[in-house]
Amino acid sequence: MKKNDNYNIKVLCGDIEKAREARALRPFSEEVTEFLVSLSEEIFKDKQAKHYSDIITFGFFCRGKNIEALKKQYNLESRLGLGLIYHIAPGNVPMNFAYSLVAGLLGGNASIIKLSSKEFEQTEIMVRLIKKVMESVELKGEYVTLVKYSAENKEATNHLSEICDARMIWGGDETIKKIRKSELGPRSFDILFANRNSVAVIEAKEITKNQNLGKQESIAGLVRLARDFYNDTYLYDQNACSSPRIIYWVGSDREIEEAKVLFWNAIHQEVANRYQLEAVISVNKYVNVCRAAIEIDNITAERGPDNLITRMAVGELDSRLFRYNMAGGSFVEYSSSGIEDLEKIAGKDLQTIGYYASKNIVEEIKRMIIEKGVRGIDRIVPIGETSSFSLVWDGIDLILRLSRIITSVS
């Protein structure tokens, strides 16, 4: 581990001063693709990495076939990277820094990543594997620089902000406000990912119809749904912007009541097997339920066998419901015969709709967004994929934003 003595920055990998002089690459360059494919291979061979599903998912993202498929989505003939991207990783999603790095590299840029001060085993594993791969690939070390420094070290943030061509800040809101006090160069710009919220839309009959299948098929379907929902929510203690906090049920009263029993029983079994509820989260859940009960009309706490799942039913949707720090398995439930009421909470802070619903419902949601000119909702994805990374995030195409187009007139 090196140290940049002028700014008290710990450099885990790469070189800050060389990074600022690195030449811009073409998006999806051969050397970047080679690095990502080699990193993917190392992940699948590593014994520690196999214990973390988010690392394995990242490994699949970096496979050659996936990178090639992503490349085909772009016309890259006249594009070139910006130069140097300074990334500030969040403290709530361990693997976010790795995806941010991938976006920077595929865009044709050198990257300096400020890792979270929180200690994650996934981060330690990935830093080790990245350093190992960098020793054997064509991509030069200055294109991947991983650093750590105190959040209070304003001089370090000032320096890295001054030398970068773009600064990518992965929230939350207070972090963004703080970092933006460090000025960028005249031609540099910010790519900001502020605090967002997400909703799950569940069509009741898509759950109840499984009961018409054989018993084994019915159970298997619920187990898959429970696993997918768990991965979207409990895996990150609901701290990710893409983690649903409101469950919007669609169907008749009878269908919804029947579906709720099946759904929450399956979720409870999954959570009981996989999740460890920390005392501080348990207390926070109780406090937020009390706050919501005082401040929101027509809200009812749903009883459960324990506090692994906290449910609150509301008679009317209100964007204020997102103010409460829903975490560790806290959910607001709303029931309706259609998706019309979704518009009431579809402000610019609503990021993702995770769905377990028919194609008709999904098309209705898309139509509502476009026809009503909704300012929020950038993603509509199946439950189980709300946290899956995409090169288009929060409505921003990262490859296009992190590269420039060279025009010529003859």
URJOQUI-V523948 format. One record per pair of residues at least 6 apart in sequence whose C-alpha atoms are under 8 Angstrom apart, sorted by the first residue. I is the first residue (numbers start at 0). J is the second residue. Records with the same first field share a line. If there is no record, write none. Layout:
I: J + J
This chain:
0: 9 + 10 + 11 + 12
1: 9 + 10 + 11
2: 8 + 9 + 10
3: 9 + 10
6: 152 + 154 + 155 + 158
7: 148 + 152 + 155
8: 146 + 147 + 148 + 155
9: 146 + 147 + 148
10: 144 + 145 + 146 + 147
11: 126 + 144 + 145 + 146 + 147
12: 126 + 130 + 140 + 143 + 144 + 145 + 146
13: 140 + 141 + 142 + 143 + 144 + 145
14: 140 + 141 + 144
15: 111 + 141 + 144
17: 141
18: 83 + 109 + 110 + 111 + 141 + 142 + 143 + 144
19: 82 + 83 + 109 + 162 + 163
21: 82 + 83 + 109 + 141 + 142
22: 82
23: 79 + 80 + 81 + 82 + 83 + 107 + 108 + 109
24: 79 + 80 + 82 + 106 + 107 + 108
25: 75 + 78 + 79 + 80 + 106 + 107
26: 75 + 78 + 79 + 80 + 104 + 105 + 106 + 107 + 398 + 402
27: 66 + 70 + 104 + 105 + 106 + 107
28: 105 + 107
30: 136 + 137 + 138
31: 104 + 105 + 138
32: 63 + 66 + 105
33: 136 + 137 + 138
34: 132 + 133 + 136 + 137 + 138
35: 61 + 62 + 63 + 101
36: 61 + 62 + 63
37: 132 + 136
38: 58 + 61 + 128 + 129 + 132
39: 57 + 58 + 59 + 61 + 62
40: 58 + 62
41: 128 + 132
42: 48 + 49 + 54 + 55 + 58 + 128
43: 49 + 55 + 58
47: 124
48: 54 + 55 + 121 + 124
49: 55
51: 121
53: 94
54: 94 + 121
57: 94 + 98
59: 65
60: 66
77: 404 + 405 + 406
78: 402 + 403 + 404 + 405
79: 106 + 107 + 402 + 403 + 404 + 405
80: 106 + 107 + 108 + 401 + 402 + 403
81: 107 + 108 + 164 + 165 + 401 + 402 + 403
82: 107 + 108 + 109 + 163 + 164
83: 108 + 109 + 110 + 111 + 162 + 163 + 164 + 165
84: 103 + 108 + 109 + 110 + 111 + 163 + 164 + 165 + 166 + 167
85: 110 + 111 + 112 + 113 + 159 + 160 + 163 + 164 + 165 + 166 + 167
86: 96 + 99 + 100 + 110 + 111 + 112 + 113 + 166 + 167 + 168 + 169
87: 96 + 112 + 113 + 114 + 115 + 166 + 167 + 168 + 169
88: 95 + 96 + 99 + 112 + 113 + 114 + 115 + 168 + 169
89: 95 + 96 + 114 + 115 + 168 + 169 + 170 + 171
90: 115 + 116 + 117
91: 235 + 238 + 239
92: 235 + 238 + 239
93: 119 + 121 + 122
94: 121 + 122
96: 112 + 114
97: 125
98: 388
100: 110 + 112 + 143
102: 390 + 397 + 398
103: 109 + 110 + 398 + 401
104: 110 + 142
105: 398
106: 397 + 398 + 399 + 401 + 402
107: 401 + 402
108: 142 + 401
109: 141 + 142 + 143
110: 142 + 143 + 144
111: 142 + 143 + 144 + 145 + 146
112: 143 + 144 + 145 + 146
113: 145 + 146 + 147 + 148
114: 145 + 146 + 147
115: 147
116: 147 + 148 + 149 + 150
126: 145
133: 139 + 140
148: 155
153: 181
156: 178 + 181
157: 181 + 182
160: 166 + 181 + 182 + 183 + 184
161: 182 + 183 + 184
162: 183 + 184
163: 183 + 184 + 187
164: 184 + 186 + 187 + 188
165: 187 + 188 + 189 + 190 + 401
166: 187 + 188 + 189 + 190
167: 189 + 190 + 191 + 192
168: 175 + 189 + 190 + 191 + 192
169: 175 + 191 + 192 + 193
170: 191 + 192 + 193 + 194
171: 192 + 193 + 194
172: 193 + 194
175: 191 + 193
192: 393
194: 240 + 348
195: 240 + 241 + 348 + 349 + 350
196: 240 + 241 + 242 + 243 + 244 + 321 + 348 + 349 + 350 + 351
197: 240 + 241 + 242 + 243 + 244 + 245 + 349 + 350 + 351 + 352 + 353
198: 242 + 243 + 244 + 245 + 246 + 247 + 349 + 351 + 352 + 353
199: 243 + 244 + 245 + 246 + 247 + 352 + 353 + 354 + 355 + 382
200: 246 + 247 + 248 + 249 + 352 + 353 + 354 + 355 + 356
201: 246 + 247 + 248 + 249 + 354 + 355 + 356
202: 248 + 249 + 250 + 355 + 356 + 357 + 360
203: 248 + 249 + 250 + 254 + 255 + 257 + 258 + 259 + 356
204: 250 + 254 + 255 + 258
205: 355 + 356 + 357
206: 221 + 258 + 261 + 262
207: 254 + 257 + 258 + 261
209: 216 + 217 + 220
210: 217
211: 217
221: 261 + 262 + 265
222: 265 + 269
224: 382 + 383
225: 262 + 265 + 266 + 269
226: 266 + 269 + 383
227: 382 + 383 + 384
228: 266 + 382 + 383
229: 266 + 269 + 270 + 383
230: 383
231: 237 + 241 + 242 + 243 + 382 + 383 + 384 + 385 + 386
232: 242 + 243 + 327 + 328
233: 270 + 274 + 327 + 328
235: 242
236: 326 + 327 + 328
237: 243 + 244 + 325 + 326 + 327 + 328
238: 326
239: 386
240: 350
241: 350 + 351 + 385 + 386
242: 385 + 386
243: 351 + 352 + 353
244: 321 + 325 + 329 + 330 + 331
245: 330 + 331 + 332 + 333
246: 330 + 331 + 332 + 333
247: 332 + 333 + 334 + 335 + 341
248: 255 + 332 + 333 + 334 + 335
249: 255 + 334 + 335 + 336 + 337 + 338
250: 334 + 335 + 336 + 337
251: 335 + 336
252: 334
255: 334
267: 307 + 308
270: 307
271: 307
276: 307 + 327
280: 326 + 327
281: 306 + 327
284: 309 + 324 + 325 + 326 + 327 + 329
287: 323 + 324 + 325
288: 300 + 311
290: 323
291: 298 + 320 + 323
292: 298 + 299
295: 320
297: 313 + 314 + 315
298: 311 + 312 + 313 + 314
299: 311 + 312 + 313
300: 309 + 310 + 311 + 312
301: 309 + 310 + 311 + 312
302: 310
303: 309
307: 327 + 328
308: 327 + 328 + 329 + 330
309: 328 + 329 + 330
310: 329 + 330 + 331 + 332
311: 330 + 331 + 332
312: 331 + 332 + 333
313: 331 + 332 + 333
314: 333 + 334
315: 333
316: 333 + 340 + 341 + 343 + 344
317: 343 + 344
318: 343 + 344 + 346
320: 331
338: 360 + 363 + 364
339: 367
342: 367 + 373
345: 373 + 374 + 375 + 376
346: 373 + 374 + 375 + 376
347: 373 + 374 + 375 + 376
348: 375 + 376
349: 375 + 376 + 377
350: 375 + 376 + 377 + 378 + 393
351: 376 + 377 + 378 + 379 + 380 + 385
352: 376 + 378 + 379 + 380 + 385
353: 379 + 380 + 381 + 382 + 383 + 384 + 385
354: 361 + 379 + 380 + 381 + 382
355: 381 + 382
361: 379
367: 373
368: 376
377: 392 + 393 + 394
378: 393 + 394
390: 396 + 397 + 398
391: 397
